[in-house]
């Protein structure tokens, strides 16, 4: 499980650096169960809903 979670965290960091609207990772670490990361809340809207709204309003995702 740890490797998959670490891969997801790395991917999410890459998306953040490229400007995609994904939650920012605020903490990472290891526990007995494996690697973990904590992401900042982005509110009550799903990223899917935000992307759909953006594209309907402006034609691009912001």
Order of alpha helices (4+ residues) and beta strands (2+ residues): alpha-beta-beta-alpha
